[in-house]
Amino acid sequence: MADPRDRVRAPRPASGAGSLRVGRLTKPHGLKGGIKLELFTDNPELRFVPGAVFHLQVPEDSEWFGRTITMRELRWFNEAPVGFFAEVEDRTAAESIVRAILWIDEDAVEAGEEENAWYDHQLVGLDVVRDGEVVGKVSEVQHFPAQDLLTVATPAGPVLVPFVEAIVPSVDLEAGIVTITPPDGLFESGDDA
């Protein structure tokens, strides 16, 4: 059986590669290897637990390329999450790994109970519905540090939809539907405006 670490490589695992992006390391915290985290999960208590293993998305020339890190502890300082990892022993090591994206493998995803988490390949091809009408299909999921975007293919061309609960309140994989409540003007063409 292949080593699960081989499934995730920089710059980013391909859609459907059996991984879920859960966070990003932003900057060192203190002298003992702590690193501030940007979380891409609604349930850090499920993902960032002692013993959790994270695959790293880093440039190929990084000393961390192809490696994993293991969570020792997650602490909160001034409402900001700070991770401590077994392989990151001091500030120097923390500085060398900053900006890495953290991914967990499919087995870890399936073992958890995270709501509102989907693989890109599950979303691509779903009908996008607004007020009961199909307005297009999801053609791509784009990942950015602040938020993800759904690219929706429409007859008038692609529309980028922020993948946030206020605009995308539900995803029904069984029905093949992404329900959206976009702000005025996002989907209107010149004729409709």
C-alpha positions as CSV (number, residue, x, y, z in Angstrom):
1,M,0.0,0.0,0.0
2,A,1.3,3.5,-0.9
3,D,2.4,5.8,1.9
4,P,-0.4,8.3,2.4
5,R,2.2,11.1,2.5
6,D,2.8,10.5,-1.2
7,R,-0.8,11.7,-2.0
8,V,-0.2,15.3,-1.2
9,R,2.5,17.3,-2.9
10,A,3.2,21.0,-3.6
11,P,2.0,23.3,-4.9
12,R,-1.5,21.9,-4.1
13,P,-3.0,18.5,-4.4
14,A,-5.2,18.0,-7.4
15,S,-8.9,18.2,-6.9
16,G,-10.1,14.9,-5.6
17,A,-6.6,13.8,-4.5
18,G,-8.0,12.6,-1.1
19,S,-7.2,15.7,0.9
20,L,-8.9,18.7,2.5
21,R,-7.2,22.0,3.1
22,V,-7.7,23.0,6.8
23,G,-5.4,25.9,7.5
24,R,-2.3,28.0,6.8
25,L,0.7,28.8,9.0
26,T,1.0,32.6,9.2
27,K,3.8,33.6,11.5
28,P,5.9,32.5,14.4
29,H,4.6,33.0,18.0
30,G,7.2,33.0,20.8
31,L,10.5,31.1,21.0
32,K,9.2,27.5,21.5
33,G,8.1,26.8,17.9
34,G,4.5,28.1,18.1
35,I,3.0,29.3,14.9
36,K,-0.1,31.4,14.4
37,L,-2.8,29.7,12.2
38,E,-5.3,30.9,9.8
39,L,-8.1,28.2,10.0
40,F,-10.0,27.0,6.9
41,T,-12.3,24.8,9.0
42,D,-15.4,25.5,11.1
43,N,-14.4,22.7,13.5
44,P,-10.8,23.2,14.7
45,E,-11.6,21.0,17.7
46,L,-11.9,18.1,15.3
47,R,-9.0,18.8,13.0
48,F,-6.3,20.4,15.3
49,V,-6.0,17.8,18.0
50,P,-2.9,16.3,19.5
51,G,-1.6,13.6,17.1
52,A,-3.3,15.1,14.0
53,V,-1.0,14.8,11.0
54,F,-0.9,17.6,8.4
55,H,0.6,17.4,4.9
56,L,2.4,20.5,3.8
57,Q,1.9,22.6,0.7
58,V,5.2,24.3,0.3
59,P,7.5,25.2,-2.7
60,E,9.6,22.3,-4.0
61,D,12.8,24.0,-2.8
62,S,11.6,24.2,0.8
63,E,13.2,21.9,3.3
64,W,9.6,21.0,4.3
65,F,8.6,19.8,0.9
66,G,7.1,16.3,1.0
67,R,7.0,16.2,4.8
68,T,4.2,16.1,7.3
69,I,3.9,17.7,10.7
70,T,2.1,16.4,13.8
71,M,0.1,18.6,16.1
72,R,1.2,18.6,19.8
73,E,-1.2,21.3,21.0
74,L,-3.5,24.1,19.8
75,R,-3.6,27.1,22.1
76,W,-5.5,30.4,21.8
77,F,-3.8,33.7,22.4
78,N,-6.0,36.9,22.2
79,E,-8.6,34.8,20.3
80,A,-6.0,33.8,17.7
81,P,-5.1,30.1,17.3
82,V,-1.5,29.1,17.8
83,G,-0.3,25.6,16.8
84,F,2.6,23.7,18.4
85,F,4.0,20.8,16.2
86,A,6.4,17.9,17.1
87,E,8.7,18.7,14.2
88,V,8.8,22.5,14.9
89,E,10.9,22.8,18.0
90,D,11.9,26.5,18.0
91,R,11.4,29.9,16.5
92,T,14.0,29.2,13.7
93,A,12.1,26.1,12.6
94,A,8.8,28.1,12.8
95,E,10.2,30.8,10.6
96,S,11.2,28.3,8.0
97,I,7.7,26.8,7.6
98,V,5.6,30.0,7.6
99,R,3.1,30.3,4.8
100,A,2.7,26.5,4.4
101,I,-0.8,25.3,3.7
102,L,-2.0,22.5,5.9
103,W,-3.9,19.5,4.4
104,I,-5.4,16.4,6.0
105,D,-5.9,13.1,4.2
106,E,-9.1,11.5,3.2
107,D,-9.1,9.0,6.0
108,A,-8.9,11.8,8.6
109,V,-11.7,13.7,6.8
110,E,-14.0,10.7,6.8
111,A,-13.2,9.9,10.4
112,G,-14.3,13.4,11.5
113,E,-17.7,14.9,11.5
114,E,-17.0,18.3,9.9
115,E,-20.0,19.9,8.4
116,N,-19.9,22.1,5.3
117,A,-16.7,20.6,4.0
118,W,-16.5,19.2,0.4
119,Y,-13.9,18.1,-2.0
120,D,-13.5,20.2,-5.1
121,H,-14.5,17.3,-7.3
122,Q,-17.8,17.0,-5.4
123,L,-18.8,20.6,-6.2
124,V,-17.7,20.8,-9.9
125,G,-20.6,20.0,-12.2
126,L,-23.3,20.8,-9.6
127,D,-26.3,23.0,-10.7
128,V,-26.2,26.5,-9.1
129,V,-29.8,27.5,-8.1
130,R,-31.0,31.0,-7.2
131,D,-34.6,31.6,-6.2
132,G,-35.6,28.1,-7.6
133,E,-34.0,28.8,-11.0
134,V,-30.8,27.2,-12.3
135,V,-28.4,30.0,-13.2
136,G,-25.4,27.9,-14.1
137,K,-23.0,25.1,-13.1
138,V,-20.0,25.0,-10.8
139,S,-17.0,24.8,-13.2
140,E,-14.1,25.3,-10.7
141,V,-13.3,25.9,-7.1
142,Q,-10.6,28.5,-6.5
143,H,-8.7,28.6,-3.2
144,F,-7.5,31.9,-1.7
145,P,-6.2,32.8,1.8
146,A,-9.2,34.9,2.7
147,Q,-11.9,32.6,1.2
148,D,-12.7,30.2,-1.6
149,L,-14.5,31.1,-4.8
150,L,-16.9,29.1,-6.9
151,T,-16.5,29.7,-10.6
152,V,-20.1,29.4,-12.0
153,A,-20.4,28.8,-15.8
154,T,-23.4,30.8,-17.0
155,P,-24.8,31.6,-20.5
156,A,-23.4,35.1,-20.1
157,G,-19.9,33.8,-19.0
158,P,-18.2,32.8,-15.8
159,V,-19.2,34.4,-12.5
160,L,-17.1,34.2,-9.4
161,V,-19.1,33.5,-6.3
162,P,-17.6,33.9,-2.8
163,F,-18.0,30.4,-1.1
164,V,-19.3,31.8,2.2
165,E,-22.4,30.8,4.0
166,A,-24.1,34.2,3.6
167,I,-24.0,33.7,-0.3
168,V,-23.9,29.9,-0.5
169,P,-26.3,28.8,2.3
170,S,-26.5,25.1,1.2
171,V,-24.9,22.4,-0.9
172,D,-26.9,19.3,-1.5
173,L,-24.6,16.7,-3.1
174,E,-27.4,14.1,-3.4
175,A,-29.6,16.5,-5.3
176,G,-26.7,18.0,-7.3
177,I,-27.5,21.5,-6.2
178,V,-25.7,24.5,-4.8
179,T,-28.1,27.1,-3.6
180,I,-27.0,30.7,-3.7
181,T,-28.3,34.0,-2.4
182,P,-26.0,36.4,-4.2
183,P,-26.0,40.2,-3.7
184,D,-27.8,42.2,-6.3
185,G,-25.9,42.6,-9.6
186,L,-23.7,39.5,-9.3
187,F,-25.7,37.5,-11.8
188,E,-27.6,40.2,-13.7
189,S,-26.7,40.8,-17.3
190,G,-27.1,44.2,-19.0
191,D,-30.7,43.2,-20.0
192,D,-31.8,42.3,-16.5
193,A,-30.1,45.1,-14.6
